[in-house]
Amino acid sequence: MSKYDHILFDLDGTLTDSGPGIINGFEYSLGKMGIDVPDRASLRRFVGPPLGDSFEKTLGFSPEDAAKGIAFYKEYYAEKGVYENDVYPGIPELLEKLKESGKKLIVATTKAELMANVVMDHFGLRKYFDLMVASNNTDRKNKIDVLNYAIEKGGVDRERAVMVGDRFYDITGAAHFGMTSVGVLYGYGSRQELEEAGASHIAESVEDLYDILL
């Protein structure tokens, strides 16, 4: 029997392939800011991190310009980008199996709460989860904030819990709370990124998650 009672999942890049909508949103936002994007592939790095980190830390925007960029991004994403998304093949079946096995499932994402709710409902994912925790731009601004709330609200025993995600934020967030982590390679993080972050396990595919989680 698996030693995990609670399984926490990132959303973007882990449950759904949200890359197209996020990339299009960044291209739109940067265009509105007068910045040309000659290589769309370079925008893949923005799938997963909090928007503030992407605009300020990665792009080097001032707080004022970052706020403008985020507003433009949300303008596009709320209307179109959130739907430019698909559930990864095999994820519904995995979630169903985990529920049948008595696992408590939690979504822990830094995606904005409103948009996370849209995704959960639009793709029929909510029925699998006991709790969904997202960013609210007040007391839950980053992955550690989100995980802290999820652990408290969900009554999570950290020694019997695991965090599943595709970026180093998920892995380092889990480590902050002494939780096991699984880095997935079918999302938007590389093996090097996940291993350097200290992932307890690496899953190359959704199928690999069965062996790790069950």
C-alpha positions, -999 to 999 in steps of 0.1 A, spaced: 0 0 0 12 35 -8 25 55 21 8 87 9 -25 97 23 -26 132 7 -15 139 -28 -10 175 -38 -10 184 -75 2 215 -93 -23 225 -121 -5 241 -150 19 217 -167 9 188 -143 -28 182 -147 -34 204 -178 -12 215 -207 -18 252 -202 12 262 -222 -5 275 -254 -27 299 -235 0 312 -212 25 317 -240 -1 335 -261 -9 357 -231 27 366 -226 32 374 -263 1 396 -262 12 414 -230 48 420 -242 34 432 -276 12 457 -258 43 469 -239 61 474 -272 84 444 -269 89 421 -299 91 384 -292 112 369 -321 113 334 -305 80 321 -291 98 291 -277 115 314 -252 81 320 -236 78 284 -224 98 293 -193 68 314 -181 45 283 -178 44 276 -141 60 305 -122 39 332 -105 33 362 -128 51 386 -105 83 365 -107 81 362 -145 77 399 -151 100 413 -124 126 386 -118 129 370 -152 121 399 -175 135 426 -152 105 449 -152 101 475 -125 71 469 -101 51 495 -120 58 480 -155 52 445 -141 18 456 -129 10 469 -164 23 437 -180 3 415 -157 -29 435 -164 -24 431 -202 -17 393 -197 -49 389 -177 -68 408 -203 -60 382 -229 -60 352 -206 -94 357 -191 -110 359 -225 -91 334 -245 -60 319 -229 -76 300 -201 -94 279 -227 -63 273 -248 -56 244 -226 -61 206 -224 -61 179 -197 -31 157 -202 -41 122 -216 -44 97 -187 -49 123 -159 -86 117 -154 -80 79 -152 -51 84 -127 -72 107 -105 -101 83 -105 -78 54 -95 -63 75 -67 -98 84 -54 -108 48 -55 -77 39 -34 -89 63 -7 -64 91 -13 -72 127 -5 -64 149 -35 -55 186 -34 -48 211 -61 -21 236 -50 -14 262 -77 -1 297 -79 -26 303 -108 -50 331 -99 -80 317 -80 -106 329 -105 -88 313 -134 -80 281 -115 -117 277 -108 -125 282 -145 -101 255 -154 -113 231 -128 -149 235 -138 -144 237 -176 -124 205 -177 -145 186 -151 -116 181 -127 -132 194 -95 -150 161 -88 -117 144 -81 -104 168 -55 -111 173 -18 -96 208 -19 -84 234 -44 -60 262 -32 -48 289 -56 -32 323 -54 -53 352 -41 -27 380 -44 -30 387 -7 -19 361 18 -12 334 -10 12 350 -34 37 322 -40 40 284 -38 50 283 -2 20 304 8 -3 282 -13 11 250 2 10 264 38 -27 271 34 -34 237 17 -16 218 45 -35 237 72 -69 237 54 -66 201 43 -54 186 75 -23 172 57 1 150 76 33 162 58 51 129 65 24 110 46 20 135 18 35 141 -16 36 171 -40 35 165 -77 46 192 -101 66 201 -132 87 231 -120 113 238 -93 87 259 -74 68 227 -67 98 208 -56 114 235 -34 79 243 -20 75 206 -9 110 206 6 102 237 26 75 217 44 95 184 46 73 167 21 82 141 -6 80 155 -42 76 141 -77 88 161 -107 70 153 -139 88 156 -172 58 157 -195 52 193 -183 74 224 -187 104 218 -164 135 199 -175 150 169 -157 180 191 -148 157 217 -132 138 192 -112 168 172 -101 187 203 -91 157 214 -71 158 181 -52 129 161 -65 124 129 -45 112 111 -77 111 118 -114 81 107 -135 87 107 -172 50 101 -180 15 100 -164 19 62 -164 50 65 -141 28 83 -115 8 51 -110 39 33 -98 51 62 -76 17 72 -60 -1 39 -57 
